[in-house]
Amino acid sequence: MVRKHLIYWSLISVLLFVSCTQTDKTYTNISKYLKTKDIDIKNGYKKIIVITDEGCSACANLFSTTMLNELDNTQTLFIVTSKGVNTDIKPFLQKRKNIIVDWQMDINKYPEFAKTSAIFLSENKIDTVIKISANNIYEQIEYIKCVVL
């Protein structure tokens, strides 16, 4: 019985360590990418909104339209890799400090930006990552709009 519990707790510990390490790696990758754009992730950003051409085009369009309300929020950073094929990205092409348009991004080097998503930051760490998907997009958008970190 003791052996069974020991195995159980060892497995839980390993999973927690791996998930924390993955989160740290994601934060490091995001930080490295932003440094290439002369942006320090510690400049007060609480949300990173990623808009890509990957996945459900109607979902990406709905998501990007909904996120227009965040354009004036200086704590929200936008990373746009979409070329506007299925999404209207015109509002995101404005010259603003909190918008990065990067059509040349090497997604393989920065997989965190491969899908349309919202990344929440808290205390210089990744708090939550939400990859936008068709099956629960409305709940995801409501959550993203309501979260205040």
SEKE-396879 format. One record per residue: residue in three letters; x, y, z of N, C-alpha, C in turn. Coordinates in nm, 2 decimals. Layout:
<atoms>
{tido:ALA	npx:X	npy:Y	npz:Z	capx:X	capy:Y	capz:Z	cpx:X	cpy:Y	cpz:Z}
...
</atoms>
This chain:
<atoms>
{tido:MET	npx:0.08	npy:-0.12	npz:0.00	capx:0.00	capy:0.00	capz:0.00	cpx:0.09	cpy:0.13	cpz:0.00}
{tido:VAL	npx:0.19	npy:0.13	npz:0.08	capx:0.28	capy:0.24	capz:0.09	cpx:0.35	cpy:0.26	cpz:-0.04}
{tido:ARG	npx:0.39	npy:0.15	npz:-0.11	capx:0.46	capy:0.16	capz:-0.24	cpx:0.36	cpy:0.22	cpz:-0.34}
{tido:LYS	npx:0.24	npy:0.18	npz:-0.34	capx:0.14	capy:0.24	capz:-0.43	cpx:0.13	cpy:0.39	cpz:-0.42}
{tido:HIS	npx:0.12	npy:0.44	npz:-0.29	capx:0.12	capy:0.58	capz:-0.27	cpx:0.25	cpy:0.65	cpz:-0.31}
{tido:LEU	npx:0.36	npy:0.59	npz:-0.28	capx:0.49	capy:0.65	capz:-0.32	cpx:0.49	cpy:0.66	cpz:-0.47}
{tido:ILE	npx:0.45	npy:0.57	npz:-0.55	capx:0.45	capy:0.57	capz:-0.69	cpx:0.35	cpy:0.68	cpz:-0.74}
{tido:TYR	npx:0.24	npy:0.69	npz:-0.68	capx:0.14	capy:0.79	capz:-0.71	cpx:0.19	cpy:0.93	cpz:-0.69}
{tido:TRP	npx:0.25	npy:0.96	npz:-0.57	capx:0.30	capy:1.09	capz:-0.54	cpx:0.43	cpy:1.12	cpz:-0.63}
{tido:SER	npx:0.51	npy:1.03	npz:-0.66	capx:0.62	capy:1.05	capz:-0.75	cpx:0.57	cpy:1.09	cpz:-0.89}
{tido:LEU	npx:0.47	npy:1.03	npz:-0.94	capx:0.42	capy:1.06	capz:-1.07	cpx:0.36	cpy:1.20	cpz:-1.07}
{tido:ILE	npx:0.29	npy:1.24	npz:-0.97	capx:0.23	capy:1.37	capz:-0.95	cpx:0.34	cpy:1.47	cpz:-0.95}
{tido:SER	npx:0.45	npy:1.45	npz:-0.87	capx:0.56	capy:1.54	capz:-0.86	cpx:0.63	cpy:1.56	cpz:-1.00}
{tido:VAL	npx:0.65	npy:1.46	npz:-1.07	capx:0.71	capy:1.47	capz:-1.20	cpx:0.62	cpy:1.55	cpz:-1.30}
{tido:LEU	npx:0.49	npy:1.52	npz:-1.30	capx:0.40	capy:1.59	capz:-1.38	cpx:0.40	cpy:1.74	cpz:-1.35}
{tido:LEU	npx:0.40	npy:1.78	npz:-1.22	capx:0.40	capy:1.92	capz:-1.18	cpx:0.53	cpy:1.98	cpz:-1.23}
{tido:PHE	npx:0.64	npy:1.91	npz:-1.21	capx:0.77	capy:1.97	capz:-1.25	cpx:0.78	cpy:1.99	cpz:-1.40}
{tido:VAL	npx:0.73	npy:1.89	npz:-1.48	capx:0.73	capy:1.91	capz:-1.62	cpx:0.64	cpy:2.02	cpz:-1.67}
{tido:SER	npx:0.52	npy:2.04	npz:-1.61	capx:0.43	capy:2.15	capz:-1.65	cpx:0.49	cpy:2.28	cpz:-1.61}
{tido:CYS	npx:0.56	npy:2.29	npz:-1.50	capx:0.62	capy:2.42	capz:-1.46	cpx:0.74	cpy:2.45	cpz:-1.55}
{tido:THR	npx:0.82	npy:2.35	npz:-1.58	capx:0.93	capy:2.37	capz:-1.68	cpx:0.88	cpy:2.41	cpz:-1.81}
{tido:GLN	npx:0.77	npy:2.35	npz:-1.86	capx:0.71	capy:2.39	capz:-1.99	cpx:0.66	cpy:2.53	cpz:-1.99}
{tido:THR	npx:0.60	npy:2.57	npz:-1.88	capx:0.55	capy:2.71	capz:-1.86	cpx:0.67	cpy:2.81	cpz:-1.86}
{tido:ASP	npx:0.77	npy:2.78	npz:-1.79	capx:0.89	capy:2.86	capz:-1.79	cpx:0.95	cpy:2.87	cpz:-1.93}
{tido:LYS	npx:0.96	npy:2.76	npz:-2.00	capx:1.01	capy:2.76	capz:-2.14	cpx:0.93	cpy:2.85	cpz:-2.23}
{tido:THR	npx:0.80	npy:2.84	npz:-2.21	capx:0.71	capy:2.93	capz:-2.29	cpx:0.73	cpy:3.07	cpz:-2.26}
{tido:TYR	npx:0.75	npy:3.11	npz:-2.14	capx:0.77	capy:3.24	capz:-2.10	cpx:0.91	cpy:3.29	cpz:-2.15}
{tido:THR	npx:1.01	npy:3.21	npz:-2.15	capx:1.14	capy:3.24	capz:-2.20	cpx:1.13	cpy:3.26	cpz:-2.35}
{tido:ASN	npx:1.06	npy:3.17	npz:-2.42	capx:1.05	capy:3.19	capz:-2.57	cpx:0.98	cpy:3.32	cpz:-2.60}
{tido:ILE	npx:0.87	npy:3.35	npz:-2.53	capx:0.80	capy:3.47	capz:-2.56	cpx:0.89	cpy:3.59	cpz:-2.53}
{tido:SER	npx:0.96	npy:3.59	npz:-2.42	capx:1.05	capy:3.70	capz:-2.38	cpx:1.16	cpy:3.72	cpz:-2.49}
{tido:LYS	npx:1.22	npy:3.60	npz:-2.54	capx:1.32	capy:3.61	capz:-2.64	cpx:1.27	cpy:3.67	cpz:-2.77}
{tido:TYR	npx:1.15	npy:3.63	npz:-2.81	capx:1.09	capy:3.69	capz:-2.93	cpx:1.07	cpy:3.84	cpz:-2.91}
{tido:LEU	npx:1.01	npy:3.88	npz:-2.80	capx:0.98	capy:4.02	capz:-2.78	cpx:1.11	cpy:4.10	cpz:-2.78}
{tido:LYS	npx:1.22	npy:4.05	npz:-2.73	capx:1.34	capy:4.12	capz:-2.73	cpx:1.39	cpy:4.15	cpz:-2.88}
{tido:THR	npx:1.36	npy:4.06	npz:-2.97	capx:1.39	capy:4.08	capz:-3.11	cpx:1.31	cpy:4.20	cpz:-3.17}
{tido:LYS	npx:1.21	npy:4.23	npz:-3.10	capx:1.12	capy:4.35	capz:-3.14	cpx:1.14	cpy:4.47	cpz:-3.05}
{tido:ASP	npx:1.25	npy:4.46	npz:-2.97	capx:1.28	capy:4.57	capz:-2.88	cpx:1.17	cpy:4.60	cpz:-2.78}
{tido:ILE	npx:1.11	npy:4.49	npz:-2.73	capx:1.00	capy:4.50	capz:-2.63	cpx:1.04	cpy:4.41	cpz:-2.51}
{tido:ASP	npx:1.03	npy:4.47	npz:-2.39	capx:1.06	capy:4.39	capz:-2.27	cpx:0.92	cpy:4.34	cpz:-2.22}
{tido:ILE	npx:0.91	npy:4.21	npz:-2.20	capx:0.79	capy:4.15	capz:-2.15	cpx:0.75	cpy:4.20	cpz:-2.02}
{tido:LYS	npx:0.84	npy:4.25	npz:-1.94	capx:0.82	capy:4.30	capz:-1.81	cpx:0.76	cpy:4.45	cpz:-1.81}
{tido:ASN	npx:0.73	npy:4.50	npz:-1.92	capx:0.68	capy:4.64	capz:-1.93	cpx:0.54	cpy:4.66	cpz:-1.90}
{tido:GLY	npx:0.48	npy:4.56	npz:-1.82	capx:0.34	capy:4.58	capz:-1.77	cpx:0.24	cpy:4.51	cpz:-1.86}
{tido:TYR	npx:0.28	npy:4.42	npz:-1.95	capx:0.18	capy:4.35	capz:-2.03	cpx:0.12	cpy:4.24	cpz:-1.94}
{tido:LYS	npx:-0.02	npy:4.23	npz:-1.95	capx:-0.09	capy:4.13	capz:-1.87	cpx:-0.15	cpy:4.03	cpz:-1.97}
{tido:LYS	npx:-0.18	npy:4.07	npz:-2.10	capx:-0.23	capy:3.98	capz:-2.20	cpx:-0.16	cpy:3.99	cpz:-2.33}
{tido:ILE	npx:-0.14	npy:3.88	npz:-2.39	capx:-0.08	capy:3.88	capz:-2.53	cpx:-0.19	cpy:3.81	cpz:-2.61}
{tido:ILE	npx:-0.24	npy:3.89	npz:-2.71	capx:-0.34	capy:3.84	capz:-2.80	cpx:-0.27	cpy:3.80	cpz:-2.93}
{tido:VAL	npx:-0.28	npy:3.68	npz:-2.98	capx:-0.21	capy:3.63	capz:-3.10	cpx:-0.32	cpy:3.60	cpz:-3.20}
{tido:ILE	npx:-0.30	npy:3.67	npz:-3.32	capx:-0.40	capy:3.65	capz:-3.43	cpx:-0.32	cpy:3.59	cpz:-3.55}
{tido:THR	npx:-0.36	npy:3.47	npz:-3.59	capx:-0.30	capy:3.40	capz:-3.69	cpx:-0.40	cpy:3.36	cpz:-3.80}
{tido:ASP	npx:-0.35	npy:3.29	npz:-3.91	capx:-0.43	capy:3.24	capz:-4.01	cpx:-0.47	cpy:3.09	cpz:-3.98}
{tido:GLU	npx:-0.41	npy:3.03	npz:-3.88	capx:-0.43	capy:2.89	capz:-3.85	cpx:-0.57	cpy:2.86	cpz:-3.79}
{tido:GLY	npx:-0.62	npy:2.75	npz:-3.82	capx:-0.74	capy:2.70	capz:-3.75	cpx:-0.87	cpy:2.76	cpz:-3.82}
{tido:CYS	npx:-0.97	npy:2.75	npz:-3.75	capx:-1.11	capy:2.79	capz:-3.80	cpx:-1.11	cpy:2.94	cpz:-3.84}
{tido:SER	npx:-1.13	npy:2.97	npz:-3.97	capx:-1.12	capy:3.11	capz:-4.01	cpx:-1.24	cpy:3.20	cpz:-3.95}
{tido:ALA	npx:-1.36	npy:3.14	npz:-3.94	capx:-1.47	capy:3.21	capz:-3.88	cpx:-1.44	cpy:3.24	cpz:-3.73}
{tido:CYS	npx:-1.37	npy:3.15	npz:-3.67	capx:-1.34	capy:3.17	capz:-3.53	cpx:-1.23	cpy:3.28	cpz:-3.51}
{tido:ALA	npx:-1.13	npy:3.28	npz:-3.59	capx:-1.03	capy:3.38	capz:-3.59	cpx:-1.08	cpy:3.51	cpz:-3.62}
{tido:ASN	npx:-1.18	npy:3.52	npz:-3.71	capx:-1.24	capy:3.65	capz:-3.75	cpx:-1.32	cpy:3.70	cpz:-3.63}
{tido:LEU	npx:-1.41	npy:3.61	npz:-3.57	capx:-1.49	capy:3.65	capz:-3.45	cpx:-1.40	cpy:3.70	cpz:-3.34}
{tido:PHE	npx:-1.29	npy:3.62	npz:-3.31	capx:-1.20	capy:3.65	capz:-3.20	cpx:-1.13	cpy:3.79	cpz:-3.23}
{tido:SER	npx:-1.08	npy:3.81	npz:-3.35	capx:-1.01	capy:3.93	capz:-3.37	cpx:-1.10	cpy:4.05	cpz:-3.37}
{tido:THR	npx:-1.23	npy:4.04	npz:-3.41	capx:-1.32	capy:4.15	capz:-3.41	cpx:-1.36	cpy:4.18	cpz:-3.26}
{tido:THR	npx:-1.38	npy:4.08	npz:-3.18	capx:-1.41	capy:4.10	capz:-3.04	cpx:-1.29	cpy:4.16	cpz:-2.97}
{tido:MET	npx:-1.17	npy:4.13	npz:-3.00	capx:-1.05	capy:4.18	capz:-2.94	cpx:-1.02	cpy:4.33	cpz:-2.97}
{tido:LEU	npx:-1.09	npy:4.38	npz:-3.07	capx:-1.07	capy:4.52	capz:-3.10	cpx:-1.09	cpy:4.62	cpz:-2.98}
{tido:ASN	npx:-1.17	npy:4.58	npz:-2.89	capx:-1.20	capy:4.66	capz:-2.77	cpx:-1.07	cpy:4.67	cpz:-2.69}
{tido:GLU	npx:-0.98	npy:4.58	npz:-2.71	capx:-0.85	capy:4.58	capz:-2.63	cpx:-0.74	cpy:4.67	cpz:-2.69}
{tido:LEU	npx:-0.76	npy:4.72	npz:-2.81	capx:-0.66	capy:4.80	capz:-2.88	cpx:-0.60	cpy:4.91	cpz:-2.79}
{tido:ASP	npx:-0.69	npy:4.98	npz:-2.72	capx:-0.65	capy:5.09	capz:-2.64	cpx:-0.59	cpy:5.05	cpz:-2.50}
{tido:ASN	npx:-0.60	npy:4.93	npz:-2.47	capx:-0.54	capy:4.88	capz:-2.34	cpx:-0.39	cpy:4.86	cpz:-2.35}
{tido:THR	npx:-0.32	npy:4.94	npz:-2.28	capx:-0.17	capy:4.94	capz:-2.29	cpx:-0.11	cpy:4.82	cpz:-2.22}
{tido:GLN	npx:-0.20	npy:4.74	npz:-2.15	capx:-0.15	capy:4.62	capz:-2.08	cpx:-0.17	cpy:4.50	cpz:-2.17}
{tido:THR	npx:-0.23	npy:4.52	npz:-2.29	capx:-0.25	capy:4.41	capz:-2.39	cpx:-0.16	cpy:4.43	cpz:-2.51}
{tido:LEU	npx:-0.08	npy:4.32	npz:-2.54	capx:0.00	capy:4.33	capz:-2.65	cpx:-0.06	cpy:4.24	cpz:-2.76}
{tido:PHE	npx:-0.06	npy:4.28	npz:-2.88	capx:-0.11	capy:4.21	capz:-3.00	cpx:0.01	cpy:4.16	cpz:-3.08}
{tido:ILE	npx:0.01	npy:4.03	npz:-3.12	capx:0.10	capy:3.98	capz:-3.21	cpx:0.02	cpy:3.93	cpz:-3.33}
{tido:VAL	npx:0.04	npy:3.99	npz:-3.44	capx:-0.04	capy:3.95	capz:-3.56	cpx:0.05	cpy:3.89	cpz:-3.66}
{tido:THR	npx:0.02	npy:3.76	npz:-3.69	capx:0.09	capy:3.69	capz:-3.80	cpx:0.00	cpy:3.66	cpz:-3.91}
{tido:SER	npx:-0.13	npy:3.69	npz:-3.90	capx:-0.23	capy:3.67	capz:-4.00	cpx:-0.20	cpy:3.77	cpz:-4.11}
{tido:LYS	npx:-0.21	npy:3.72	npz:-4.24	capx:-0.20	capy:3.81	capz:-4.35	cpx:-0.33	cpy:3.86	cpz:-4.40}
{tido:GLY	npx:-0.44	npy:3.83	npz:-4.32	capx:-0.57	capy:3.89	capz:-4.35	cpx:-0.65	cpy:3.81	cpz:-4.46}
{tido:VAL	npx:-0.61	npy:3.68	npz:-4.48	capx:-0.68	capy:3.60	capz:-4.58	cpx:-0.82	cpy:3.58	cpz:-4.54}
{tido:ASN	npx:-0.85	npy:3.53	npz:-4.42	capx:-0.98	capy:3.51	capz:-4.37	cpx:-1.02	cpy:3.60	cpz:-4.25}
{tido:THR	npx:-0.94	npy:3.69	npz:-4.22	capx:-0.96	capy:3.77	capz:-4.10	cpx:-0.93	cpy:3.92	cpz:-4.14}
{tido:ASP	npx:-1.02	npy:4.01	npz:-4.10	capx:-0.99	capy:4.15	capz:-4.12	cpx:-0.89	cpy:4.20	cpz:-4.02}
{tido:ILE	npx:-0.77	npy:4.22	npz:-4.07	capx:-0.66	capy:4.27	capz:-3.98	cpx:-0.63	cpy:4.42	cpz:-3.99}
{tido:LYS	npx:-0.71	npy:4.49	npz:-4.08	capx:-0.68	capy:4.63	capz:-4.10	cpx:-0.67	cpy:4.71	cpz:-3.97}
{tido:PRO	npx:-0.76	npy:4.69	npz:-3.87	capx:-0.75	capy:4.76	capz:-3.74	cpx:-0.61	cpy:4.73	cpz:-3.67}
{tido:PHE	npx:-0.56	npy:4.62	npz:-3.69	capx:-0.43	capy:4.58	capz:-3.63	cpx:-0.31	cpy:4.63	cpz:-3.70}
{tido:LEU	npx:-0.33	npy:4.69	npz:-3.81	capx:-0.21	capy:4.74	capz:-3.89	cpx:-0.17	cpy:4.89	cpz:-3.85}
{tido:GLN	npx:-0.24	npy:4.94	npz:-3.75	capx:-0.21	capy:5.07	capz:-3.70	cpx:-0.07	cpy:5.07	cpz:-3.63}
{tido:LYS	npx:-0.01	npy:5.19	npz:-3.64	capx:0.12	capy:5.20	capz:-3.57	cpx:0.10	cpy:5.23	cpz:-3.42}
{tido:ARG	npx:0.11	npy:5.13	npz:-3.34	capx:0.09	capy:5.14	capz:-3.20	cpx:0.20	cpy:5.06	cpz:-3.13}
{tido:LYS	npx:0.23	npy:5.11	npz:-3.01	capx:0.33	capy:5.04	capz:-2.93	cpx:0.29	cpy:4.90	cpz:-2.89}
{tido:ASN	npx:0.16	npy:4.87	npz:-2.88	capx:0.12	capy:4.74	capz:-2.83	cpx:0.07	cpy:4.65	cpz:-2.95}
{tido:ILE	npx:0.11	npy:4.68	npz:-3.07	capx:0.08	capy:4.59	capz:-3.18	cpx:0.21	cpy:4.55	cpz:-3.26}
{tido:ILE	npx:0.23	npy:4.42	npz:-3.27	capx:0.34	capy:4.37	capz:-3.35	cpx:0.28	cpy:4.30	cpz:-3.47}
{tido:VAL	npx:0.31	npy:4.34	npz:-3.59	capx:0.27	capy:4.27	capz:-3.71	cpx:0.39	cpy:4.20	cpz:-3.77}
{tido:ASP	npx:0.39	npy:4.07	npz:-3.77	capx:0.51	capy:3.99	capz:-3.81	cpx:0.47	cpy:3.88	cpz:-3.90}
{tido:TRP	npx:0.48	npy:3.91	npz:-4.03	capx:0.44	capy:3.81	capz:-4.13	cpx:0.56	cpy:3.72	cpz:-4.16}
{tido:GLN	npx:0.68	npy:3.75	npz:-4.11	capx:0.79	capy:3.67	capz:-4.14	cpx:0.83	cpy:3.58	cpz:-4.02}
{tido:MET	npx:0.75	npy:3.58	npz:-3.92	capx:0.78	capy:3.50	capz:-3.80	cpx:0.81	cpy:3.35	cpz:-3.83}
{tido:ASP	npx:0.91	npy:3.30	npz:-3.77	capx:0.94	capy:3.16	capz:-3.78	cpx:0.86	cpy:3.08	cpz:-3.67}
{tido:ILE	npx:0.75	npy:3.03	npz:-3.71	capx:0.66	capy:2.96	capz:-3.62	cpx:0.73	cpy:2.85	cpz:-3.55}
{tido:ASN	npx:0.81	npy:2.78	npz:-3.62	capx:0.88	capy:2.66	capz:-3.56	cpx:0.97	cpy:2.71	cpz:-3.45}
{tido:LYS	npx:1.03	npy:2.83	npz:-3.46	capx:1.11	capy:2.88	capz:-3.35	cpx:1.03	cpy:2.93	cpz:-3.23}
{tido:TYR	npx:0.91	npy:2.98	npz:-3.26	capx:0.82	capy:3.03	capz:-3.16	cpx:0.68	cpy:2.96	cpz:-3.17}
{tido:PRO	npx:0.67	npy:2.84	npz:-3.12	capx:0.54	capy:2.77	capz:-3.14	cpx:0.43	cpy:2.83	cpz:-3.05}
{tido:GLU	npx:0.46	npy:2.92	npz:-2.96	capx:0.36	capy:2.98	capz:-2.87	cpx:0.27	cpy:3.07	cpz:-2.96}
{tido:PHE	npx:0.32	npy:3.11	npz:-3.08	capx:0.24	capy:3.20	capz:-3.16	cpx:0.19	cpy:3.13	cpz:-3.28}
{tido:ALA	npx:0.18	npy:3.00	npz:-3.28	capx:0.14	capy:2.92	capz:-3.40	cpx:-0.01	cpy:2.92	cpz:-3.42}
{tido:LYS	npx:-0.09	npy:2.95	npz:-3.31	capx:-0.24	capy:2.94	capz:-3.32	cpx:-0.29	cpy:3.07	cpz:-3.26}
{tido:THR	npx:-0.41	npy:3.11	npz:-3.31	capx:-0.48	capy:3.22	capz:-3.25	cpx:-0.51	cpy:3.19	cpz:-3.10}
{tido:SER	npx:-0.47	npy:3.28	npz:-3.02	capx:-0.47	capy:3.25	capz:-2.87	cpx:-0.46	cpy:3.38	cpz:-2.79}
{tido:ALA	npx:-0.49	npy:3.36	npz:-2.66	capx:-0.47	capy:3.46	capz:-2.56	cpx:-0.37	cpy:3.40	cpz:-2.46}
{tido:ILE	npx:-0.27	npy:3.48	npz:-2.42	capx:-0.17	capy:3.44	capz:-2.32	cpx:-0.18	cpy:3.54	cpz:-2.21}
{tido:PHE	npx:-0.21	npy:3.49	npz:-2.09	capx:-0.22	capy:3.58	capz:-1.98	cpx:-0.09	cpy:3.57	cpz:-1.90}
{tido:LEU	npx:-0.04	npy:3.68	npz:-1.86	capx:0.09	capy:3.69	capz:-1.78	cpx:0.06	cpy:3.75	cpz:-1.64}
{tido:SER	npx:0.13	npy:3.69	npz:-1.54	capx:0.11	capy:3.74	capz:-1.40	cpx:0.24	cpy:3.72	cpz:-1.33}
{tido:GLU	npx:0.29	npy:3.83	npz:-1.27	capx:0.41	capy:3.83	capz:-1.20	cpx:0.53	cpy:3.76	cpz:-1.27}
{tido:ASN	npx:0.55	npy:3.81	npz:-1.40	capx:0.66	capy:3.76	capz:-1.48	cpx:0.65	cpy:3.61	cpz:-1.51}
{tido:LYS	npx:0.53	npy:3.56	npz:-1.52	capx:0.52	capy:3.42	capz:-1.55	cpx:0.39	cpy:3.40	cpz:-1.64}
{tido:ILE	npx:0.38	npy:3.29	npz:-1.70	capx:0.26	capy:3.26	capz:-1.78	cpx:0.16	cpy:3.21	cpz:-1.68}
{tido:ASP	npx:0.04	npy:3.28	npz:-1.68	capx:-0.07	capy:3.24	capz:-1.59	cpx:-0.16	cpy:3.14	cpz:-1.67}
{tido:THR	npx:-0.20	npy:3.17	npz:-1.79	capx:-0.30	capy:3.09	capz:-1.86	cpx:-0.27	cpy:3.11	cpz:-2.01}
{tido:VAL	npx:-0.29	npy:3.00	npz:-2.09	capx:-0.28	capy:3.01	capz:-2.23	cpx:-0.41	cpy:2.95	cpz:-2.29}
{tido:ILE	npx:-0.48	npy:3.03	npz:-2.37	capx:-0.61	capy:2.98	capz:-2.43	cpx:-0.59	cpy:2.98	cpz:-2.58}
{tido:LYS	npx:-0.59	npy:2.86	npz:-2.63	capx:-0.58	capy:2.85	capz:-2.78	cpx:-0.73	cpy:2.84	cpz:-2.83}
{tido:ILE	npx:-0.76	npy:2.94	npz:-2.92	capx:-0.90	capy:2.95	capz:-2.96	cpx:-0.94	cpy:2.83	cpz:-3.05}
{tido:SER	npx:-1.05	npy:2.78	npz:-3.02	capx:-1.10	capy:2.66	capz:-3.09	cpx:-1.25	cpy:2.68	cpz:-3.11}
{tido:ALA	npx:-1.30	npy:2.62	npz:-3.22	capx:-1.44	capy:2.63	capz:-3.26	cpx:-1.54	cpy:2.57	cpz:-3.16}
{tido:ASN	npx:-1.50	npy:2.46	npz:-3.09	capx:-1.60	capy:2.40	capz:-3.01	cpx:-1.64	cpy:2.48	cpz:-2.89}
{tido:ASN	npx:-1.56	npy:2.57	npz:-2.84	capx:-1.60	capy:2.65	capz:-2.72	cpx:-1.56	cpy:2.80	cpz:-2.73}
{tido:ILE	npx:-1.56	npy:2.85	npz:-2.85	capx:-1.51	capy:2.99	capz:-2.88	cpx:-1.59	cpy:3.09	cpz:-2.80}
{tido:TYR	npx:-1.72	npy:3.08	npz:-2.78	capx:-1.79	capy:3.19	capz:-2.71	cpx:-1.75	cpy:3.19	cpz:-2.57}
{tido:GLU	npx:-1.73	npy:3.08	npz:-2.50	capx:-1.69	capy:3.07	capz:-2.36	cpx:-1.55	cpy:3.13	cpz:-2.35}
{tido:GLN	npx:-1.46	npy:3.09	npz:-2.45	capx:-1.32	capy:3.14	capz:-2.44	cpx:-1.32	cpy:3.29	cpz:-2.45}
{tido:ILE	npx:-1.40	npy:3.35	npz:-2.55	capx:-1.40	capy:3.49	capz:-2.57	cpx:-1.45	cpy:3.56	cpz:-2.44}
{tido:GLU	npx:-1.56	npy:3.51	npz:-2.38	capx:-1.61	capy:3.57	capz:-2.26	cpx:-1.51	cpy:3.57	cpz:-2.15}
{tido:TYR	npx:-1.44	npy:3.46	npz:-2.14	capx:-1.34	capy:3.45	capz:-2.03	cpx:-1.23	cpy:3.55	cpz:-2.06}
{tido:ILE	npx:-1.18	npy:3.56	npz:-2.18	capx:-1.07	capy:3.65	capz:-2.21	cpx:-1.11	cpy:3.80	cpz:-2.19}
{tido:LYS	npx:-1.24	npy:3.83	npz:-2.22	capx:-1.29	capy:3.97	capz:-2.20	cpx:-1.30	cpy:4.00	cpz:-2.05}
{tido:CYS	npx:-1.33	npy:3.90	npz:-1.97	capx:-1.36	capy:3.93	capz:-1.83	cpx:-1.24	cpy:3.92	cpz:-1.74}
{tido:VAL	npx:-1.14	npy:3.85	npz:-1.78	capx:-1.02	capy:3.84	capz:-1.70	cpx:-0.95	cpy:3.97	cpz:-1.68}
{tido:VAL	npx:-0.93	npy:4.00	npz:-1.56	capx:-0.85	capy:4.12	capz:-1.52	cpx:-0.74	cpy:4.07	cpz:-1.43}
{tido:LEU	npx:-0.62	npy:4.08	npz:-1.47	capx:-0.51	capy:4.03	capz:-1.39	cpx:-0.44	cpy:4.15	cpz:-1.32}
</atoms>
